[in-house]
Each structure stands twice: as structure tokens, then as C-alpha cells.
Amino acid sequence: MRTQLPLAVLATALACSLATAPANARARVFVASYGNDANPCTFGSPCKTFQVAVNVVDPGGEVTAIDSAGFGPINITKAVTITSPAGVEAGVVPAAGGDGVDISAGPSDAVVLRGLTMNGSSGGNNGIVFKSGASITIIDCVLQNFLFEGILLEPTSGTTSFVITNTIAAHNGSVGIYYLPPSGSATATGVIDHVTSIYNIDGIDIVTTNGGGATKVDITNSIASNNNGDGIFVNNAAAALTVSIDNTHVSGNTFEGIFGGPTPTVLLGRSVITENATGVLNGTSNTFYSYGDNRINANGTDVPTPLDTTFKQQ
């Protein structure tokens, strides 16, 4: 839950922090509805678009939206934080055929996106596309009405991590949240927590059939419901893939609530899987584990292939 912060208090705090910085510092820059991209992006003279602010901020710096407006699509190639305070709606609407945010950062670059609202109803392809970087953190964001993915994570090399929390992906034409390395052997650890992914084709897909090295993803305290395909889809090739699903509600999906195959390790606990065509489809030989504390019922078929209830030591 984001804490409401009065804009006047925010302005005072930001102004004080800037007063102690060198005159030429660009560690923190600002955008506003009344800004101008010819401005220096200071709090007193903010820029108009996120892209110009990202271009001028120092690597590892922060871009903050002062008030509610649409600030345009963003291409990110360095470490940066883009944020809006509680009560401010920082909108990102891509052009037709484009993405809201494209990230191709360096191997040591951390990117943070907080409090952004992205809408692809104008024909945008994807909300957030992450291709490279040390890490991507997505907090308090909304991604809806895109032609394809709400969030697409597709690294091809190196070691990366992702955290997606308190975020909604809804009404997208393909997958709400999609981890899909297209090639290469990128290794990854991921956390998907307090996420709602609904009314997409699939809710959450973790797929390493085309590429990717060892991958481990935790899905916790989340909802993957009312999608036109699967709620959660886990699929791999030779590389090790472990997905832990805990305290998650998966219901009303047209096909499977949860699918896992052919060789991932899937750990399922404390979750509700109901009113799907198939509750849990185990496509593994014997690596889909249930801790025995789930509620899997009232599906068309609950569990056609039994799950392994032996405790899995990680």
C-alpha cells in the first residue's frame, strides 16, 4: 500500500534535497504537465517528457513526476529510477506499434519503475519490454490494453533479476507477465508478488523453451484469473527451471489454472485453484510438487495427473 504524501510536503522535501546538491548535479530530475523539454529538468523548471529527463539524468539517478499527466514512451539504456509519488498518476501511452518502456541497459545497470500507469489502447504493442540489464524492479504499476504483453522479459545473456510487485496487468492481447528469453543462456531469478494478472490470454508465463539458462521464479500472494488461456504456464527445455507458487489464487481461466512441463520443478502451496477448465495440469514426469495445503476443486477437471506430495528439499 502506497502512503499518501501531500504535494506541498513533497515539493518542500525535494527542494531541500536539491539545495544540498552541486549546481551541475543531475542525480534527480523532474517532469511535469506544465514542463518544457527545453528546460533543465529541475524542480523549478521541469521537463515535459520522461525521455528527455532520462537522457539528461546521471546514470543511477532518479526521474520524478511532479503532477499527473502523460509523459510519453521511454527508451532506457542506463541505470535509472523513474517514479511518481502517491496521488500522482504518471501516464505512459506509446505510439501505435510501439512499446511503453523499452529497456536495453548494461550488465551492471539496475532499472526501477514505480507508480507508472501504461495504456496501450492507442495500438501500443507492449507495456514494458526488458532486454538487458542487471535488474528490473517494477512497483505499483498498471499495464493494460496492449496488443501483446503487459510486461515482457526477454534477456539473452548474462545474469539478471526481476521483481514485480503491487502491479496489475489486465486486458492485454497476449500474456500479462511473460518471461521469455528468445535465445542465449541468460540466468535469472525473479519475484512476482502481490500481482494481479487478469483478462489477458495467459496470466503469467515462465517459458525457457527458446533460450535461457538456470532460472528460478517465486510467485507469491498473487491472482492469475479470468484469462482466456492459462492462469500460470511454466514450460522449459533443457535448462533448469524452478517456479514456486505460494498463496496465489488462480480461477476462471479458460484452459488450465496452472500448467507445468516437461521438466521444470514446480512447488505449489497454500493456493486456491478453482473454476478453471483444468485445475492443475501436470506435464512433468515427477517434478510437480504439492505441499498438500492447496484447495483444488470445482474445476472442469481438478488434477488429471497426480502431483507429487513428497516434500521437496530445495
C-alpha positions in Angstrom: 0.0 0.0 0.0 1.4 3.4 -1.0 1.3 6.1 1.6 -0.4 9.3 0.5 2.1 12.2 0.6 0.7 15.8 0.2 2.2 17.5 -2.8 3.3 20.5 -0.8 5.3 18.3 1.5 6.8 16.5 -1.4 7.8 19.8 -3.0 9.5 21.0 0.2 11.4 17.8 0.7 12.6 17.7 -2.9 13.6 21.3 -2.9 15.6 20.8 0.3 17.4 17.8 -1.1 18.3 19.7 -4.2 19.6 22.6 -2.2 22.5 20.5 -0.9 23.5 19.2 -4.4 26.1 20.8 -6.6 24.6 23.1 -9.2 25.5 20.9 -12.1 24.3 17.6 -10.5 21.7 15.7 -12.4 21.2 12.9 -9.9 17.5 13.9 -9.7 15.4 15.5 -12.4 11.7 16.2 -12.8 8.8 16.2 -15.3 5.5 18.0 -15.1 2.4 18.6 -17.1 3.4 22.3 -17.4 7.1 21.4 -18.2 9.1 22.1 -21.3 11.7 19.8 -22.8 13.9 22.8 -23.4 14.1 23.3 -19.6 17.0 21.9 -17.4 14.6 19.4 -15.8 15.0 20.9 -12.3 12.1 21.0 -9.8 11.6 24.7 -10.6 12.0 24.2 -14.4 10.8 20.6 -15.2 10.9 18.9 -18.5 7.8 17.7 -20.3 8.6 14.1 -21.2 10.2 11.1 -19.4 12.5 10.5 -22.4 14.2 13.9 -22.2 14.5 13.6 -18.4 16.1 10.1 -18.7 18.5 11.4 -21.3 19.9 14.1 -19.0 19.8 12.4 -15.6 23.1 10.9 -14.3 23.4 7.1 -14.6 21.8 5.7 -11.4 19.8 8.9 -11.0 16.1 9.4 -10.5 13.3 10.9 -12.6 10.3 12.1 -10.7 6.8 13.2 -11.9 5.6 16.2 -10.1 2.0 16.1 -11.1 -0.4 13.9 -13.1 -0.1 13.8 -16.8 1.0 11.7 -19.8 4.8 11.8 -20.1 5.3 9.7 -23.3 7.1 6.4 -24.0 10.7 5.8 -22.8 13.8 4.1 -24.1 16.2 3.2 -21.3 19.9 2.3 -21.8 21.3 3.0 -18.3 20.6 2.6 -14.7 17.8 4.8 -13.6 14.7 5.1 -11.4 11.5 6.5 -12.8 8.9 7.3 -10.1 5.8 9.2 -9.1 4.6 9.9 -5.6 1.3 8.7 -4.2 -1.6 10.7 -5.6 0.2 11.4 -8.9 -0.7 9.4 -12.0 2.3 9.3 -14.3 0.9 8.1 -17.6 2.8 6.4 -20.4 1.0 5.9 -23.7 3.1 4.6 -26.6 2.6 5.4 -30.2 0.8 2.8 -32.3 3.1 -0.1 -32.9 5.5 0.9 -30.1 6.1 0.0 -26.5 5.6 1.9 -23.4 9.1 1.3 -22.0 12.0 -0.4 -23.7 15.0 -1.4 -21.6 18.4 -2.3 -23.1 20.7 -1.4 -20.2 24.2 -2.5 -19.4 25.1 -5.7 -17.4 25.6 -3.8 -14.1 22.6 -1.4 -14.5 19.6 -1.5 -12.2 16.3 -0.1 -13.5 13.4 0.8 -11.2 9.9 1.8 -12.4 7.5 2.9 -9.7 4.0 4.2 -9.9 3.5 4.3 -13.7 0.2 3.8 -15.5 0.5 2.4 -19.0 -2.3 2.1 -21.5 -1.9 0.6 -25.0 -5.4 1.4 -26.2 -3.9 3.6 -29.0 -2.4 0.5 -30.5 0.7 0.0 -28.4 2.5 -3.4 -28.7 3.8 -4.0 -25.1 3.8 -2.1 -21.8 7.4 -2.9 -20.6 10.0 -4.8 -22.6 13.2 -5.7 -20.7 16.0 -6.9 -22.9 19.1 -6.4 -20.8 20.4 -5.1 -17.5 21.4 -6.3 -14.1 17.9 -6.0 -12.7 14.5 -4.6 -13.3 12.1 -3.7 -10.5 8.5 -2.8 -11.2 6.4 -1.5 -8.3 2.9 -0.1 -8.2 2.4 -0.1 -11.9 -0.7 -0.7 -14.1 -0.3 -2.2 -17.6 -3.5 -2.6 -19.7 -5.0 -2.8 -23.2 -1.7 -3.6 -25.0 -1.8 -5.7 -28.2 0.6 -8.2 -26.9 2.3 -8.3 -23.4 1.8 -6.2 -20.4 5.4 -7.0 -19.2 7.8 -8.9 -21.5 11.1 -10.0 -20.0 13.5 -11.3 -22.7 17.1 -11.3 -21.7 19.5 -13.2 -23.9 22.8 -13.2 -21.9 24.3 -12.6 -18.5 22.8 -12.8 -15.1 19.7 -10.8 -14.3 17.0 -10.5 -11.7 13.5 -9.1 -11.7 11.0 -8.0 -9.1 7.4 -7.2 -9.9 5.2 -6.2 -7.0 1.9 -4.5 -6.3 1.2 -4.4 -10.1 -1.8 -5.0 -12.3 -1.7 -6.4 -15.9 -5.1 -6.5 -17.4 -6.9 -6.8 -20.8 -3.7 -7.4 -22.8 -3.9 -9.3 -26.1 -1.3 -11.9 -25.1 0.3 -12.5 -21.7 0.0 -10.3 -18.7 3.6 -11.1 -17.4 5.8 -13.1 -19.7 9.4 -14.3 -19.0 10.6 -15.5 -22.4 14.3 -15.4 -23.3 14.3 -15.7 -27.1 17.8 -17.2 -27.3 21.1 -17.4 -25.4 21.6 -18.6 -21.9 20.7 -15.8 -19.6 20.3 -16.9 -16.0 17.6 -15.2 -13.9 16.0 -15.0 -10.5 12.6 -13.5 -10.3 9.9 -12.4 -7.7 6.3 -11.8 -8.7 4.5 -10.7 -5.6 1.1 -9.1 -4.9 0.4 -9.0 -8.7 -3.0 -9.2 -10.4 -3.0 -10.6 -13.9 -6.5 -10.8 -15.3 -8.4 -10.8 -18.6 -5.3 -11.5 -20.8 -4.8 -14.5 -22.9 -2.4 -16.0 -20.3 -1.9 -14.5 -16.8 1.7 -15.3 -16.0 4.0 -17.4 -18.3 7.6 -18.5 -17.4 9.0 -20.1 -20.5 12.6 -21.1 -21.3 12.0 -23.3 -24.4 13.8 -21.0 -26.8 16.7 -19.9 -24.6 17.7 -19.1 -21.1 19.9 -20.7 -18.5 19.1 -21.7 -14.9 16.0 -19.8 -13.8 14.2 -19.5 -10.5 11.0 -17.6 -10.1 8.8 -17.1 -7.0 5.1 -16.2 -7.5 3.5 -15.2 -4.2 0.3 -13.6 -2.9 -1.0 -13.0 -6.4 -4.0 -13.5 -8.7 -4.0 -15.0 -12.2 -7.6 -15.3 -13.0 -10.2 -14.9 -15.8 -7.7 -15.2 -18.6 -8.7 -16.6 -22.0 -5.9 -19.3 -21.8 -3.9 -20.4 -18.8 -3.6 -18.7 -15.4 0.1 -19.7 -14.9 2.1 -21.5 -17.6 5.5 -23.0 -16.8 7.5 -24.5 -19.7 11.2 -25.3 -20.2 13.7 -27.2 -22.4 17.0 -28.5 -21.0 17.9 -25.6 -18.7 16.9 -25.9 -15.0 13.7 -24.1 -14.2 12.2 -23.8 -10.7 8.9 -22.0 -10.1 7.5 -21.7 -6.6 3.8 -20.7 -6.3 2.6 -19.8 -2.9 -0.7 -18.2 -1.6 -1.9 -17.5 -5.0 -5.5 -17.5 -6.4 -6.0 -19.0 -9.9 -9.6 -19.2 -11.1 -11.9 -18.8 -14.0 -9.3 -19.4 -16.7 -10.5 -20.9 -20.0 -7.9 -23.7 -20.1 -5.5 -24.7 -17.3 -5.3 -22.9 -14.0 -1.6 -24.0 -13.7 0.4 -25.9 -16.3 3.9 -27.3 -15.7 6.0 -29.3 -18.2 8.1 -31.0 -19.4 10.9 -30.9 -16.8 10.6 -27.8 -14.5 10.4 -28.1 -10.8 7.1 -26.6 -9.7 6.4 -26.1 -6.0 2.7 -25.4 -5.2 1.5 -24.4 -1.7 -1.3 -22.6 0.1 -3.1 -21.7 -3.2 -6.7 -21.8 -4.5 -7.2 -23.2 -7.9 -10.9 -23.3 -8.9 -13.4 -22.9 -11.8 -10.8 -23.5 -14.5 -11.3 -26.0 -17.3 -8.5 -27.9 -15.8 -7.2 -27.1 -12.3 -3.6 -28.2 -12.4 -2.2 -30.0 -15.5 1.0 -31.8 -14.6 3.0 -32.3 -17.7 6.2 -33.3 -15.9 7.4 -36.9 -15.2 7.5 -36.3 -11.5 8.7 -32.8 -10.7 5.4 -31.0 -9.9 5.1 -30.9 -6.1 2.2 -30.0 -3.9 2.6 -29.3 -0.2 -0.8 -30.7 0.4 -2.3 -27.5 1.6 -4.0 -26.3 -1.6 -7.6 -26.0 -2.5 -8.0 -27.5 -5.9 -11.7 -28.1 -6.6 -14.7 -27.1 -8.7 -12.7 -27.2 -11.9 -13.9 -29.0 -15.0 -11.2 -31.5 -14.1 -9.2 -30.8 -11.0 -5.9 -32.7 -11.3 -5.9 -35.3 -14.2 -2.3 -36.4 -13.4 -1.5 -36.6 -9.7 1.0 -34.2 -8.1 3.9 -35.4 -6.0 3.1 -34.7 -2.4 6.6 -35.6 -1.2 8.3 -32.6 0.5 10.8 -31.1 -2.0 14.0 -30.0 -0.4 15.4 -27.0 -2.3 
